[in-house]
Amino acid sequence: MTSLLQARPPASGPRVGNVVTGVDIGAHAAKLVVRRWSGGCWRIVRASRLRLSPEARDNAAESAKAIRPWLREHAETARRDLVCSLPSEMVDYEAVDITLEDGERLDDRASESMRQLLGDETLRAAYDYWCATPAGTHAPTKLHLAWTANEFAAQLAWHLAKDGWRVVAIDAPGTAIASVAADSAKSCLAVDIGGNAASLIWSRGGVAEYVRNRVPFAVKSATDQLAEALGIRAAAAEVLLSSWGLGAAADAVGRPLEAAVAKHLASWLGKLTFEIERTVQYLRLLHGGHAVAEIVLCGGGACVRGLVRWLESRVDLPVRLACLPTGWRWDAAEPASPLYAQAVALTQYGEQP
């Protein structure tokens, strides 16, 4: 694994210490968690979310300006190292075939592939690359590439450095999301559900082997769709989705509120299910019927109450929400949520395969 910030492998050994702050900068909000080693285990001691203005999403200086006071309030001031990720809208992805000989010179192969993909624009891009060894083979067959505009990544780090923060790495969303579903014994499809798009990452042992990045499946987010349909504010719709959601039996007579939510989200739910099923079918076609052992949901869209049960009734696979790695504890005042899954994963930078 490399970093979008510097396009070269990290130094040997973990690059993060006993206190790590992960900052997931999304399209609409930034999410922060602080991981601390205490009492013989990793603990999430702080968690916070900050809504971002449209200006902050598109401009590195404005983004840094928006999150700097928030970082001072919620991050660990004594330990000023950050691991960040950018919105998936700002990160592109491609997988290219490699040979056994390529595997012995990955730096050169990644550089060559980037030049083939971007041409003269390569110098303006910061990129990340990684390989995974498919089951039943002895060497990787795919080189995975993720890249972003170098100017945005460098400016974000520079503006945060002005306030005393050190950006250890800017990680690609795909690699971070893959580690959300880390389980050496299972192959998982991690689904990061945004407002109207989702990223689907097939992960084995915490390493992304297949990525569908920024797959659009709806015109509006579930929150905006429900708010418009019921004539309520977006904040109220968000509470309704997280507290009531699809309910225990959304189609049952006598549950008008849950039935109304399910009715107004029918298109959103149907198209999301279609993209998940299509991805699972493709992976099974390529890698066999047991290619996907479970589906793991993360991101803001995963906070719709009852979504796990709803998907399980339509997709013939176990579905669960992203949770903390085994042995970790959530001690933050903010309730644990799949919304923070990617920020938690970022704190593991340098420890991933």
N, C-alpha and C positions, 0 to 999 in steps of 0.2 A: 504494500500500500504506500502511495506517495501522498503529496499534498498539492492541492491546487495552487497554494501559495508559492511553492518553489520548484515543483516539477522534478523532484529527485527523491530517492528513498530516504526515510528518516534515519537518524543515527541509531546504532544498534541499541536495543533495549528500550523500555518504555520512555516516552518523552514527557510524561506527565508525572506529577508528584503526588503527595498525600492529600492535597486539596486541588481539585480540578473544576473549572467552570466551563460548561458546554452552552453555547449560544446558537440556537437554531433560528436563523433569520428566514422567515417564510414570506410568502407573497403578501399576506395581510397582517401578520403579527410576528413578533420575535418571542421565542421561548427560552428561558434560562433555567438551568439547574446547577447546583453546586454539590459536588461529590466529595466527601471527606472520609478518610480512614480513621475509624474510632471504635474502640471496644472490640477489636478483632474482626471487623467487617467493614465493608463499604456502606456508607449511609448517604442518602440524598437529604441534605440538611436545609436547602433552600430551593424554591421553585417559584417562578413568576412569569407572567405573560404581559407583553406590551403591544397594543395595537399600533400599526404603522400607517402613516399617511401615504397617499399615492406618491408624493414627492420623495419620501424616504425610501420607497421601494426601487426607484429608478436611478437614484443618485447616491454614490458612495459617501460623499461629504454629508448629505442630509441624513443618510442612514446612521452614520456614526454620531452625528449631532443628536439624533433622536434617542439612541440607546446609551450614550455615555452617562447621563444623569441616572438612568435606570440601572446601569451597571454599578454605579457608586452606591446606590441604595440597596441592591440585592446581592451583588457578588461579594466575594471575600476580599476585603481591601488589603489584607496582609499577603495574599497570594494572588498576583495580578496576571496570571497566565490564562489565556482563553483558547478554546478550540471552537471554531465557528463553522457553520455551513451556510451557503447562500440559497436563495429560492431556487427550486428546480427549474423555474422559467429562465434562469440565467445560466444554467449548466446544460450543455449538450453531451450526448453519449453516442458511442459507436463501438462495436466489437469487430475485430478483424482476425482472420485466420493466421495462425503462425505455425512454423515448422519446428522440429526438434532443434535445429541450428539456431533459429530465432530465440529460443528459450535461453540460449547461452549469452545472448547480447540484447537483453530486453530494453536497456536504455536507448540503444541505437535503433531498435525496431520501433519503439514508441515514437521517437523523434521522426523517423522516416514516415510512419503512418500519419502523424499529424501534418507533415508537409503535403502528403498526398491528399488528405482531407481538406485542408484549409489553404494550401498554396501560399501566396504572399502574405496572407493574414496570420500565418503561424506565429510570427514574432509578436503579435498582439494578443496571443492567447496564453493563459496559464493552464496547465493540464495535469491530470492525474492518470495513473495507469496501474493495472493489477492483472494478475492471472489466477486462474483456478484450475486445478487438475480434476477433470471429470472422472466419475467413478468408472473403474474398469480400465483406465489408461495409466500410463506411467509418466506422462508429461502433459503440460497444458496445451490445448489446441486453439485457444482464443486469447487474444490480448484485448482487454477492456480499456477503453479510453473515455475520459470525461474531461471537459474543458469549459472555461469561462473567459470573459474578457479580462485580460491581465490588468488593465487600468482600474477596473472596479475592485478587484481583489486587493491589489497593491494599495489603492487609495484608502480602502476601508481599514486595512492594517495600519497604514500611516496615520490616519486621523485618530484611531484609537490609541496608538502609541503616544500621541501628543498629550493624552490624558493619563499616561503612565501604564497603560495596559500592554501586554505582550501577546500578540496573536501567535500561538505556537503553530497552528495549522488552520487552513481552510479546507475542510474535508468535502468530498463530493457527496451529495445526498444519497446516491445509490450505495456507496460503501457503508455509510452510517446506517441506513435502513436495513441493509443486509445483516448487520450485527445485532439488530433488534431481535431477529429470529434465530439467533445463534443456538444451535443444538447439534453437536457432532453426530448424534444418532438419527437425525431427521433432516429431510429436505423440506423447506418451508417456502411458501409464497407469501412474502410480506407485501401488504397493500397499504401504501401511504395515501390516505384519502384527503384531498384538499377540497376546496369549495366546489369547483366544477371539473376538476381533473384529478387523476390518480396516477401514481407511479407504482408499478408492479415489479418486484424484484424477487427472482428465484434464488434462494440462498441455501447453501449446504455448508455447515460448519461455520456460519457467520460470514462467508465470502460470496459475493454476488457472482452468479454464473450466467444469468440472463436478466436483462433489464428492459422493461417497457417504460420509457420516461415520458411524463406529462401526457398521459392518455386522456383526451377530453371525453367526458361522458354525460355532461349536462350543460345547459345554458347558464344556469344559476346555481349557487350553493344551496344546500338543504335549508340553511337558515334564511336566506333571502327568499327562497321559493315559498317557505311556510309563512314568513312575515307578510309577503304580498298577498297570499291566498286568504289569510285570516285577518288582514288589515291591522297588524300589530307591528311594533318596533322590532328591529333585528335582535336587540338585546333580549327582549321578551321571548322571541322565537327560539333563541339559543338556549334559554333556560327551559323552555317547554320541551325541546328535543332532548336535552341532557337529563331532565328530571322525570319526564313522562315518556317521551319518545314513542316507540311503537307499542309500548305496553306489553302486558303478559299475553293478551289475546286481542290483537288489534282488530280482528274481523268479528269479534264476538258482539252479539246484541247486548245493549246495556252499557257499552263503553264508547260513548259518542266521541269523546275527546281523542282517544287513541285511534278510533276509526277515521276521524277527520285527518289526523296527522298521516296515517298510512295512505289515505286517499290522495292527499296533496303531494305526497312524496313518491307516489307510484312510479312516475317516469324516472325520477332520480334513482330510486332503488332498482328498477328494472334494468336500466342501462349500466349501472355499476355491476350488477350481477352478471350481465352479458359479457362485460370485459373480463371479469374474473374467470368465468366459465371458459371463455375463448382462450385465455392464457393457459389454464390448466389443461385443456384439450391439446393445445400445441405442444406443451411440455411432455404430456403422455405419449403423443405421437412420436416425438423425438427420442424420449428416454424410457418409455415403458409405462405401464399402468400405475406403477407405484412411485412415479417421479415426484409427486407432491404429497407429503404426508399430512400437512395441515396448512391452514391459512391464518396468518397473523395480521391483525388490523392495527394501524396506528394513524396519527394525524387527527386534525380537528373533526373530520367527517366520521371518524370512528367513535366519537363521543355520543352519537345518537343512541339513546337507550333502547335496547332490544335488537340492535342491528346484528349482533352475533347470532342470536336465535333465529332471526329472520333469514339470514344467509344460510345457516346450517340446514334449514328446512328446504332450501332450493339447490344448494350445492352439496354434492355427496362427499363431503369432507369435514373433518373437525375444524371449527373456526374459534379463535380466541382473540382477546385483546392483548396487545403488547404489554408485557409486565417486566418487572425488574429481574436482572440476572439472579440465579440461585445464590442465596446467602446474603443478598443485599437487603437493606432496610430503607423504608421511606419515612423520614422523620421531619419532613418539611411541613409547615403550617398549611400550605396549599395542598388540597387533596390530590392523590396520585391519579394520573389520567393518561390515556394513550396520546394525548396532545403533547406530552413531554417526552415521548419515547425516543425521538431522534436526538433531542438535547442530551438525554441520558446516554445514548449510544456514543455521542461525540466525546464524552468524558473518558471513553475507553480507547481513545486514539493512541496508537503506539503499542497497544496490547493486543490488537487484532492480528490475525494471521497475515 
